[in-house]
Amino acid sequence: MFSEEEKSAIARVVQEFEDAWARRDMTAFRALLTEDCDWVNIVGMHWHGSDEVTEMHRVLLHGRYKGVNVQTVSHEVSEIAPGVALVVQKSQLDDFTTPDGQVVRALQTMGIMVIVKRDGKWLIRASENSSIDPRASMKPTAK
């Protein structure tokens, strides 16, 4: 089980991701990633390595998501192995416009991050998120 100090350090990574996104600070963003990180974005694209993940976020944050921010609604941290955390995170993305001109209103997402401790620092090793469809997001009822 993680200590409260470790849980706080992991939660700071989640907050620093959100802050780097808001500032469009790609240096700070890249510093949160392992060199070999994997990222699957909301539409299923897979990016590998900190250079590619950072560059693709730079393109999005200065293009389609210009002025669009992400806010963490909630997150849960659990230890899946020594020095390996699973973060389940619910977020909200501001309104944005798709490449075909469709306006998407305040989208909520659910995602996971695998955050690992390397050389004493917590870093994002993998991330994936999906949009929450409010019509289908209810858990099934027990019979």
C-alpha positions, 0 to 999 in steps of 0.5 A: 500500500502506498503511503500518504506521501506517495499518494500525494506525489502521484496526485501531484503528477496528475495536477502537473499534467493539468497545469502543463496543459493549461499553460501549453508548457510542453517542456513541463509536459514532457518532464512528466513522461517516461522516455518509453511512454505509451499514450492512447488518445480519446479517439484511439490513436496510439503514440509511443515515446515522450517525443511523439507524445509531447509533439502530438499534444503540442499540435492539439493544444495549439490547434484544435484544443487552442484555449481548451482546458482539462480539469480533473473531476476525481481520481483514485490511486492504487498500487499495482506493484512496487513503484507502479501506480494505477490512476483512474481519473475522471476529467472534463474537457472544455467545449471544442470544435472538431476538424469538421466544424462540429461543436462538442460541449464540455466533454467528460472523460474517464481514463487511466494512467500508469505512473511509475517511480523511476530514479525517485521521481513519479512519471507517466508510463502510459495513459488512455482515456475515453469519452463518457457517453452519459446515455451509457455510463451507468453501471448495470443493476444487479439482478 
